[in-house]
């Protein structure tokens, strides 16, 4: 319990630090949101009036405090560019990114575990070695490139889906999920390759241990030794990496949304940085950071419950 | 299993090769570009362009039918749905279909009456009189009244009670708005300005309507249906439009993430019209799409900061003009399309435009001589700052870097993000040279006024006494002949003084679904959807 409390406090401090960083970064880089909102040849007076209206002339510290206070109360501010509440803007985008990350994570699970086990089984055979090489290749392909390949092969040549025919989840839930499979594959494949490699190494490593020999000598079948003993131990580090993957799929979706023209958080983030729409950028950054930090925290805690040895240490 | 692996590997290799080869193939053929329609700038197109134009008249025809819907890809999200607040060209090109002003541009670049049925500008350029058209209605069904017109003009001019600054700075010359009778309105100006008419294209909005930014209401040929940030802007035909009935039932402007994803969607047939192709992309799409060619109506130039060394010396600037070969740039990056220019104006301005493209023909020896005279016999180092979101300008910069090497000038390209470019280069004037395109409203003064030595947006810091004097004369002139003469002289001064290296009015290449017809080019940046139809 004490551990949990400590964990939550660190978590809060991390988030506070991130919010500060997210806020300060945009004070340093050039570009004025007030000027970006107005006509190219706006007069200085017009820009000044706009800065005043947006509250940009207040001291940095005051702006940060007022923003973070509002933020904690659930008021994310108003987008400079769209002139609508940030929360309303995010409301439409969140489900897209969330669904994409969710499908990606499921795909990672369904791809990596069977393939990993398959590779372990044939680790010494030729097919296993070939697969190992292919796996290395997939690990090295960036997801945006894989995304382009997927569009080309499955969208334009095989015509399994139509690039650009994105349907909103409000119109057609099934169509929405089906369209997300292709981008999810683009993120999931390189990540799965990583998990496969991890699983393979972890299992092979466990196989060297003394307890395996003992298990065999007690008369267990190969199947039994593998599933009851080796796999159980090997899966613990794999669980950690899967936790990290869950956070990374969020980051992956930002890039892939651009390739598949999905109206998610990632696209909004990129374009908001361009137009210096601070309230939106800050909200998204803090949001993504929170997901990553919380995910890692949850994995840390789960880890202790999965493996009793860690609790003892 | 092994065989399958092999097959997958082969596929991966094939696809990769396809991508690489596809990229190369784009550079070879120039003939694939099919047609061109209704080009506004006839007298100044290059020879290739005119030959293609003849073919187009056949392909573009085909009987027009009513009905159907299309998807148009656009590159940037909209600034604002409120037409008076929308600043970027990318927004006005969409909102052009929803709103109309007292006058509106036609494809010839002339202003034709819209909400006003008739207008008159007094001889001294101090008074504009408009007669309102009967039977114009807003999308909400209300008729357009004189109160709405006055409200809209006041809003642009910053004359409403809660306003301090004008929304459209050109409107600041309006001193008085008088109602002469129920259908007639008179604008009195504080100083003579015959070019204000070019700005009276600003939208007429219903009086006191608060939700313009979320559910816009205008009186144009299409009415607003929905808008989702980063996704799409949808509009449908307005049945009670006063003018010609638009053909299409519905048009969706879809905001694409980038040109690559737009290409994918074009190939998949999800987008019908996409107006921003590179020449490589145009070649790649030529089998599937008709490619229309128009002019961008932008002054693309290597802008030199006249206030910093070495560009404070006119000889250095002239040397650069002699070294840069505009035709080569067009050949390298646009298959030869584009119109060479020699000053800060483009041919669409008709009589106001003076062709100075031959003023500096490429002459490396002369350029070197000029550099020696200026004290740089061995050339110098320079930086070209280019906004990173404009691939076209980046490509241009790369060609220029090579061309400048011939005279010993070592140029380095620095890519900056648009917001940084705007605050550091355009407003802060902290740069040596930059490549961008300057646009203009329908008033030629927008392009020439910016070189007055005291003018705020003279970001290259050009300063010339004769120029200032003639500029003032030109702006004050009421007689059009004097205006034309003065504007010609101003363009000459910019060329003589080599204010910057003026390159071209670039071509725009538009992917157009061959089942459609009726795309109209304008000398301003708009996408007119009311003329587009499905062919029988």
Interface residues (C-beta under 8 A of the other chain):
Chain A: X29 X30 X31 X32 X35 X36 X37 X38 X39 X40 X41 X42 X43 X44 X45 X46 X49 X81 X82 X83 X84 X89 X92 X93 X126 X127 X130 X131 X134 X148 X149 X151 X152 X153 X155 X156 X162 X163 X164 X165 X168 X257 X258 X259 X260 X261 X263 X267 X268 X271 X274 X275 X276
Chain B: X1 X2 X5 X8 X9 X11 X12 X15 X18 X19 X77 X79 X80 X87 X164 X165 X169 X213 X214 X228 X229 X230 X231 X254 X256 X257 X258 X260 X261 X262 X264 X265 X267 X268 X269 X270 X271 X389 X417 X418 X419 X420 X422 X423 X424 X426 X427 X456 X457
